């Protein structure tokens, strides 16, 4: 270990206060060339005093996230190794929200900032940060539209770099770790079609249709007519173009529409793939009832959604995800989701957990981003590319550790034909 000189040891102490641990499992490289921390550990670079200033003014996950997005902190090596190390200690390991530092800890942070010349006004947040609304009705139509636009309207070309040719932004289904991403996504799309029991001539609703990949697969391979809805104008434009390019504009209708405003049911089947995370706990009962009402008797709904598996934790609007990735997003437990669907009068036919599949999917997306880093920065900004690298890498570890899950819940509206005696998909 290097001698304790320069600013790096003081930075290690400050980071330990924020993380709630005395031992930092990282090797810190400071802007003055000094180092601290275990030799051979994953490296974190503090590129400027501004990094510590951000941590001083926001001594929590948000301060660290801002420093990374702004480029004040960098992880030059394998980001997965760095996050794995962090997740093993302190507040990350305890699975608790970041508690505010005590008065004594704040004074220690302040003394460190003074000693390294990092005192000053709070730096402006990176431009990629969304200002979280503190007033107004949560999950109103206007607020949901703004949240969706923040996440999805960052450029279709950028998403194409990350997602690959499949343009599917949800968990793939992998036969094994060697399956290619596009093949795994096609497996997932076909699995949904088979679970829904799609047959030629059916009318299908795709809630949160993204760039139209499920609609295209279902129309091309199962001969169904699909209505896809999204709140993202950029998604809708590309989905419409993709349908036109393969001559399916007469079978696929893409709308910029809120699910609450659909009034032209019934549908023979409904898919909701990676959309329910945007609905919210207060609206999930209405969501289930609305989709129930849009199904014909005997029709099936496939709800594919991320779940929170780590117990009750109050939402923190000042953490990384709501500020940079999913404003107003809420991950509900499998129990809550099942309860909402059953309370709406839908019969549960099947539940399939795909947690480990999402870890593989996210790692594939991270590889795509890193292999196309310069182009991703050109298409958006370095900050936006950093947001996505941080978000996807940390999320992959969350699924692998079991903090998050993802489940496909297949339900049917009673009436009409009976479900099969055994799974037939």
N, C-alpha and C positions, 0 to 999 in steps of 0.2 A: 504494500500500500504506500502511496506517495506520502511524503511528509505533510503534516497539517499546516499548510501555509497558503496564502492567497485567499480568494473569496470562496472557493469551492466548499471547504468545510462549513462555512457559515450558511451557504445555500443548502447543504445537506441538513443542517439543523432546522432551517426554516421549512424545508419540505417535510421533514419529520413531524413538525408541529401540525401542519395542515393535514397530513395523512393519518396522524394519530399513532405514530410508531417511533421508537428510538433508533431502530436499525433500518436504513434505507437499502433495499436489495438492488441498488443500481449504482453504476459508476457515473459520477457527475463530472462533466467537463465544463469549466467556467470560461467566460469571455477573456479572462486574463491569463489563460493557459494552465491554471491550477486544476487539480483533480482531487476527488474524494470518493470514498466508497470502496466496496470490495473489488479487488482486481479480478478481471474475467467476467464481471457481471454485465448485463445489458447497459449500454451507454445512453445517457441523456445529456444533451448539450444545452447549457444556458448561454444563449448568444448575446444577451445584452442585459443591462440593469433593469430594463423595462419589464422583463419577465418577473423579477422579484416585486416590482412595483404593482404589477397586476395581482400577484398573490397577496400582497399586503392589503390592497383595497377590496379584494374578493377572496378571502382565505378559505376557499372551498373548491369544489369541482369546477365551478364556472371560471375562477381565476386561472386554474391550470389549463382549462380548455381554451380560453382566450389566448393564453400565451402560446399554445401550440398552433392554433389556427393562424395567429399573426406571424408565426415564424420566430418568436422570441425564444421558444424552446423547440428542440428538434430531437428526433430519435433516428440517428443515421443508420442504425442496423435493422434487425428484424423487429418490427413493431409488436408482433405477437409475443416475442420473448419479453419485451419490456412490460407489456400489460400483464402477462402471466406472473412476472415478478411482483408487480404492484398489487395484483389481486390476492396475493398470499399474505398481506400484512395490513394492519391498521383497520381503518374504516371500510376499506374494500373487502377485507376478509370477513368482517363482522356483518356485512350486508346491511349496514345502517346508513341512513341519510347522513351527510356530512354535518356534524354538530358545529355550531359556531365556536371558535376558540374562546377560551376563558380570558379574563382580563390579564392574567399573568402571561398567558401565551401570546396575546396581542402585544404586550409590552416587549416580549422577547423578539417577536417579529419586527417591531418598530426599531429596536436597538440594532438588529441585523441590517435592516434597510439603511439606517444611519451610517453604520460602519462601512458599507459597501457603496455608499453614494447613490442609493436608489430612492431617496425621498423625493416626492413631487406629487403633483395632481394625478388623479387616476387617468391612465391612458384611455383614449376612445376605444370602444369595443370594435373588433374587426367588422367590416361592412357586411360580412356574411351572417352576422347575428340578427335575428328577428326580435323586434321589440315585443315582448309578451304583453298582451292586453291584461290590465288589472281590473278593468271594469267591462260592462257589457255582458250579455248572456252567453255563457259557454255553449259551444256547438250550435249557435244560431247559423242560419244559412250563410249570411255574409261573413261571419267569422270562420266558418269551415272552409268557405271558398278561398279566403285569404291564406289559411293554413296550407291547403292543398297546393295552391299556386306557389307558395314559398318552397315547398319540397319538390314538386314535380316540374315546374316551369323554369328549369335551369338549363334547358337546351337538349333537344332530342339527340343531337350528335354526341353530347357528353354521356348520356345514358347508354347509347349504343356502344361506346368504348367500354363501359363498365359491365353491362349486361351481356354483351355479345350479340350475335345474329338473332337469337331467340327473342330478344326484347321482352323477356319475362322478368318482372320485378317481384318475385315471391319465391318461397322455398322450392327448390327442385326435389325430385325423388331419384335417389341414387341406388343403382344395383350394388355398387361397391365404390371404394374411393378412387378407382381408376376410370370410372365412367366420365365421359366428357360432359361439360356443363350443358351444351345444347341438347345432347341426348337425354340428360337427366331432366331438363325442362320439358322436353317432348313427352317423356314418360309421365311427368306430373300432369300435363294437360290431358293426355289420353286417359289417365286414371280418373280424373274428374269427370270426363265424358262418360266413362263406363259406370262410375258410381251413380251418376244422374240417370243412367238408363236411356241415353239419347238415342232416338230413332228418327229416320227420315220424316220430314214434315213437321217436326215439333217446333214450337216457338219458345225460345230460350232468352232469359234475361241475364246479362252479365253485369253485376253491380261492382263498380270500380274496375272498368274494363282495361285500364292502362293503355298500352299502345295496340290493343286489339289482338294479341296473340291467341288467347283462348277462343275468341270469336272466330278467328281464321281457322284454327284447328277444328273446331266443332262443325263449322259450315263445310269445310273441305272434306272432312273424313266421315261425318255423320249425316250430312244432308239436312241440317236444321237451319232455321232462320233465327238470327241473333239480334237482339237489341242490346247494345253496350252503352253504359253511361259512365261519365267521369266528370269531375269538376275542373280538370286541367284542359285548357284550350289547346296547349301544345300536344298533349297526348291525343286528344280527339282528332286534331288535324292529321297527325301521322297515321292514326288508326284508319281514318277514312281513306287516306292515300293508299295504304297497304291493301285495303279491301278492293279499291278500284284497280290497283295494279294486277290483281289476280282475277279480275272479272267477277267479283262477288258483291258489288255495291247493291245488287238487288236482293241479296240474302242477308247482308249485314248492315244494320243501321247504327251509327255511332252518334250519341247525343252528349252535349254539355248540359248535364242535368243532375240535380240533387235527388237522391233516392226517395226523399220524402214527397217529391212532386210527381212521381210516376202515377198515372191514372188510366193507363190503357191495358191493364191486365185482362184476363188471366194469362199466365204463362205456364207452359207444360213443365218447365224446370228453371231453376235459378242457381247461378254460381255467384259466389261472393268470395273472391280470392285475394287476401291481403288488404281488405277494405275495412273490416269491422274494427280494426285498431283506431280508426279515425272517428268512430261513432261516439265513444265515451260511455261511462257507467250510467249516467243519468238518462241517456237516450237508448240504451241497449234494449230495453223492453219494448219501446216503440219500434225500433228497427226490426225486431223479431216479429212483432204483430203486423207491421207493414208488409214484410215479405210473405208472411202467412196469407195475408189478404190478396196478394198478387199471384199466388199459386192456385192452379186448378185443384180440385179434390183429387188426391192420389199423386199430385206432383211433388217432386223432390227438390230440396235445397241443399247445396253443399257449401258449408261455411268453413273457410280455410283462414285461420287467424293465429297470430302470435299470442301466447299467454304468459302471464307473470307467475312464476312458480315459487317465489321465495317468501311467501307470506305477506301479511299486511305491511305496507309501507306508504306513508302519506306522499302524495305527488309533490314534487319539488320544482316549481316553475323556474328556479334559478340554477338548474342543472343543465348539462350539455345538450341532452336530447331535445327538450322543449325549446331551447334557445336557438339551436342550429339545425335540427333535423325534422322533428315532428311536433310543431307547435300544437298544443292541445291534444296530442295523441295520448291514449290510455290503453295499456295492456291489461286486460281482465283475466282473471283466473279461469281455468276450464270449468270449474264449478259454477261460476257466475254466468258464463256463456251458455252452458247446458241448461241452467235454470231459466234463463230468459227464453230460450227456444222452446222448452217444454211448457212454460207458463203461457206462451203464445198459442198453444194448442198443437204444436208440431211433435210428431213421434220420432224419437231417436232410433235410427237404424244401425248406425255404426260410428265409432270414434277411432281415428288412427293418429297416433302420435308420431311426429316427424322431427323431433328435436335435433337429433344428430345430423339429419339431412340438411338442416339450415346452417349448421357449422360448416359443412362441406361447401354449401352454396356461397356463403359469405367469403370463405377463403378463396374461392374461384374468382369472385368479383374483385377482391383485393389484388389478386395477381393480375387481372386485366387492367386495373387502374395503374398499378406500379409499372407494368410493361408499357403502358401508353401515357406515362406521366406528363411528358412535355406537351403532348397533344391535348391532354385533359386540362392542363393549365392554360393553354392557348384558347380553348373553347370556353372556359369559364373564368377562373382566377386561381392563383396558387392557394388562396385561402379556402375556396370552395373545394378544391381537390383535397386539401388537408382535412376539411370537415368530413368528407366521405371516407378518407383513409382511416381516420380516427373512429368514426361511427361504425364502419363495417368490421374493422379489426376487433374493437372492443365488444361488439355484438356477437361475433363468432365465438369469442371466449365465454360470453354469457350463456350461449346455448350449450357449449361444451361442458360448462360447469353445472348446468341444470338450473340456472337462475331464470331462464326463459324457456318456453316450449313453443311448439307450433302444432296445431291440431286441425285435422279435417273432420268435421262433424257432419254426418249425413242424416238429414231429417226428411220426413214426408208429411204432407198435409193429409189427415185422415179422410177417408172416402175414396171412391174410385177403386182402382185395382189394389189388391193386397201386395205388400212387399214380398220378395222371395223368401222361402223358408230358410235358406242359407245365403251367405254372401255369394253373389254371382259376378263379381267384378274383379 
